[in-house]
Amino acid sequence: MLVSPRPRQEAAAPTGSNYAIQMEPLSASPFQSKSFNIQQTIERVGQNVQELDRLYKAALTEANPSQAQYLHRQIDDMTQATDDLIQSARSDIKQLKGMIVPGPEAARQREFYKSLIGRIQQAARSYQLVKDRAQKDIRAQAERQYRVVRPQATQDEINRFIDNPQGNAFAQEMSGLGQQRRMLEDAQSRHSELVKIQRSIEELVRLFEEMQFLLQEQGEIITNIETHVDKAADHINNGTTEMSRAITNAQSARKTKWIILIVILVVLIAVALFVYFQFFHKN
């Protein structure tokens, strides 16, 4: 059972982002389109998690066996649907990374990419909390039922029965008795549910670590970009210094050339005057 999101006018988005849109624009870029899909997926995960929490609580208190089985089937369907959505978001966020292109929008795209990773982590954390709570509640219920039959049981014995109801020595004793056999069947069903919950929790932990790695990777990319920018600024500053020095040298050289030219002109004029007065003026 998959919960469809109700249409809304606006979607929650990080402050200052141009990409957090609920209605996908006709002229959306590939980055915006993929971001839109991820936001929709995260919203559906959140709705499924709320419904899953309700189903776990209902199944825990349901006394009718057939209705309890129906609730557990709904839990399985909802879990599978939510797991599929989580995997879809995981795949889309990896594709979104490759859609960040160099240009004036790159910085904002990176920031929004990181915010989406954070929202996936938040959705996964909420999902994990529901699973953790269900796991604790199921174990607590199993312990209460076991103590009804064996009040003197130790905690270690109870844990062994919950973790392996089929292989427990007391389970063999219970297998031939009516009410106690029913309790054994319930314990086996709970054990199966606990195994599925534990697997789901482990997968969510791996997802969270993977998203954390993507965030750290973006931090390294930004650090590298800043390093390159700093180096480029240093090169520009060094180039500016060299240019200023070259300009100063060129100006000095031009000034020297003018001085030499003026000196030559003065010498030529002096020679011409000397020749004029020595020869032409006497004649």
C-alpha positions in Angstrom: 0.0 0.0 0.0 1.6 3.2 -1.1 0.4 6.6 0.3 0.1 9.2 -2.5 1.1 12.7 -1.6 -1.7 15.3 -1.4 -1.2 18.2 -3.9 0.2 21.3 -2.3 0.9 24.8 -3.6 4.4 25.1 -2.2 7.0 22.8 -0.8 9.3 23.4 2.1 12.8 24.4 0.9 16.1 25.6 2.1 16.2 29.4 2.4 17.6 31.1 -0.7 17.2 28.2 -3.1 15.7 28.6 -6.5 15.3 24.8 -7.0 12.8 23.8 -4.3 9.6 23.8 -6.4 6.5 21.7 -5.9 5.2 22.2 -9.4 7.9 21.3 -12.0 8.2 24.2 -14.5 8.0 23.4 -18.2 11.4 25.0 -18.8 13.1 23.2 -15.9 16.7 22.2 -16.3 17.8 18.6 -15.8 19.0 19.5 -12.3 15.7 21.1 -11.4 13.7 18.2 -12.8 15.7 15.6 -10.9 15.5 17.8 -7.7 11.8 17.9 -8.1 11.6 14.1 -8.3 13.7 13.7 -5.2 11.6 16.1 -3.2 8.5 14.2 -4.2 10.1 10.9 -3.2 11.2 12.2 0.2 7.7 13.5 0.9 6.2 10.1 0.1 8.7 8.4 2.4 7.6 10.7 5.2 4.0 9.9 4.7 4.7 6.1 4.5 6.7 6.2 7.7 3.8 7.8 9.5 1.5 5.2 8.2 3.9 2.4 9.1 4.2 3.7 12.7 0.4 3.5 12.9 0.2 0.0 11.5 2.9 -1.3 14.0 1.0 0.1 16.9 -2.3 -1.4 15.7 -0.8 -4.8 15.1 0.8 -4.8 18.6 -2.6 -4.4 20.3 -4.8 -6.4 17.9 -6.3 -9.5 19.6 -8.0 -10.9 16.5 -5.6 -13.3 14.8 -7.0 -12.8 11.3 -7.0 -9.0 11.7 -3.4 -9.2 13.1 -2.3 -11.1 10.0 -3.9 -8.5 7.8 -2.1 -5.7 9.6 1.2 -7.6 9.2 0.6 -8.0 5.5 0.0 -4.2 5.3 3.2 -3.6 7.3 5.1 -5.8 4.8 3.7 -4.0 1.8 4.3 -0.6 3.3 7.8 -1.5 4.3 8.6 -2.7 0.7 7.1 0.4 -0.8 9.1 2.7 1.5 12.3 0.7 0.9 11.7 1.1 -2.9 11.3 4.9 -2.4 14.5 5.1 -0.3 16.4 3.2 -3.1 14.9 5.6 -5.7 16.0 8.6 -3.7 19.5 7.1 -3.3 19.8 6.5 -7.0 18.4 10.0 -8.0 20.7 11.8 -5.6 23.8 10.1 -7.2 22.5 11.1 -10.6 21.9 14.7 -9.4 25.6 15.0 -8.4 26.6 14.6 -12.1 24.1 17.3 -13.2 26.0 20.1 -11.3 27.7 21.9 -14.1 30.4 24.7 -13.9 28.9 28.1 -14.2 27.2 30.9 -12.2 24.6 28.4 -10.8 27.1 25.8 -9.6 27.5 27.1 -6.1 23.8 27.2 -5.5 23.3 23.8 -7.1 25.9 22.3 -4.8 24.2 23.8 -1.7 20.8 22.5 -2.8 22.3 19.1 -3.5 23.7 19.0 0.0 20.3 20.1 1.5 18.6 17.2 -0.4 21.1 14.8 1.0 20.3 16.1 4.5 16.5 15.6 3.9 17.1 12.0 2.7 19.1 11.4 5.9 16.3 13.0 8.0 13.7 10.7 6.3 15.9 7.7 6.8 16.4 8.6 10.5 12.6 8.9 11.0 12.1 5.5 9.3 14.8 4.0 11.5 13.2 5.4 14.7 9.9 3.8 13.8 11.7 0.5 13.2 13.6 0.8 16.5 10.5 1.5 18.4 8.6 -1.4 16.8 11.5 -3.7 17.6 11.5 -2.7 21.3 7.7 -3.0 21.6 7.6 -6.4 19.9 10.4 -7.7 22.2 8.6 -6.3 25.3 5.3 -7.9 24.3 7.1 -11.3 23.8 8.8 -11.0 27.2 5.5 -10.3 28.9 3.8 -13.3 27.3 6.8 -15.6 28.2 6.7 -14.5 31.8 3.0 -15.4 32.1 3.9 -19.0 31.3 7.3 -19.1 33.1 7.3 -16.4 35.8 10.7 -17.7 37.2 12.4 -17.3 33.8 15.7 -15.3 33.7 16.3 -12.4 31.3 18.9 -14.5 29.5 16.4 -17.3 29.0 13.8 -14.9 27.7 16.2 -13.3 25.3 17.2 -16.7 23.9 13.6 -17.7 23.4 12.8 -14.4 21.6 15.9 -14.6 19.4 15.4 -18.3 18.6 11.9 -19.6 19.6 12.1 -22.7 17.5 15.4 -23.9 19.0 14.5 -23.2 22.6 14.2 -26.2 24.9 11.0 -24.8 26.5 9.6 -24.3 23.0 9.7 -28.1 22.6 7.6 -28.5 25.8 5.1 -26.0 24.5 4.6 -27.5 21.1 2.0 -30.1 22.3 -0.2 -27.8 24.4 -3.1 -25.7 23.0 -2.7 -22.2 24.5 1.1 -22.6 24.9 1.4 -23.8 21.3 -0.4 -20.7 20.2 2.1 -18.6 22.2 4.9 -20.5 20.4 3.4 -19.7 17.0 3.1 -16.0 18.0 6.7 -16.0 19.2 7.9 -17.5 15.9 5.9 -14.9 14.0 7.4 -12.1 16.1 10.9 -13.5 15.6 10.4 -13.3 11.8 9.2 -9.7 12.1 12.2 -8.8 14.3 14.6 -10.3 11.8 13.0 -8.2 9.0 13.1 -5.1 11.1 16.8 -5.6 12.0 17.7 -6.1 8.3 15.8 -2.9 7.5 17.6 -1.0 10.2 21.0 -2.2 9.0 20.1 -1.1 5.5 19.1 2.3 6.7 22.4 2.7 8.6 24.3 1.9 5.4 22.2 4.5 3.6 22.9 7.1 6.2 26.6 6.4 6.0 26.5 6.6 2.2 24.8 10.0 2.3 27.3 11.2 4.9 30.1 10.2 2.5 28.4 12.2 -0.3 28.3 15.2 2.0 31.9 14.9 2.9 32.8 14.5 -0.7 31.1 17.7 -1.5 33.0 19.4 1.3 36.3 18.2 -0.2 35.2 19.5 -3.7 34.4 22.9 -2.3 37.7 22.9 -0.4 39.5 22.1 -3.6 37.7 24.8 -5.5 38.5 27.4 -2.8 42.2 26.2 -2.9 42.3 26.7 -6.7 40.6 30.1 -6.3 43.2 31.1 -3.7 46.1 29.9 -6.0 44.5 31.8 -8.9 44.3 34.9 -6.8 48.0 34.5 -5.8 48.9 34.1 -9.5 46.9 37.2 -10.4 48.6 39.2 -7.6 52.0 38.0 -8.7 51.2 38.8 -12.3 50.0 42.3 -11.3 53.2 42.9 -9.4 55.3 41.8 -12.4 53.2 43.9 -14.7 53.7 47.0 -12.5 57.4 46.3 -12.4 57.5 46.0 -16.2 55.5 49.2 -16.7 57.9 51.0 -14.3 60.9 49.7 -16.2 59.4 50.6 -19.6 58.7 54.1 -18.4 62.2 54.5 -17.0 63.7 53.2 -20.3 61.6 55.7 -22.3 62.7 58.6 -20.0 66.4 57.6 -20.5 65.9 57.5 -24.3 64.5 61.1 -24.3 67.4 62.3 -22.2 69.9 60.8 -24.5 68.1 62.3 -27.5 68.0 65.7 -26.0 71.8 65.5 -25.1 72.5 64.5 -28.7 70.5 67.4 -30.1 72.2 69.9 -27.8 75.6 68.6 -28.9 74.6 68.8 -32.6 73.4 72.4 -32.1 76.6 73.3 -30.3 78.7 71.9 -33.1 76.7 73.6 -35.7 77.0 77.0 -33.9 80.8 76.5 -33.6 81.2 75.7 -37.3 79.1 78.7 -38.2 81.0 81.2 -36.2 84.4 79.8 -37.1 84.0 79.7 -40.9 80.9 81.4 -42.3 80.8 84.4 -39.9 84.5 85.3 -40.6 84.0 85.1 -44.4 
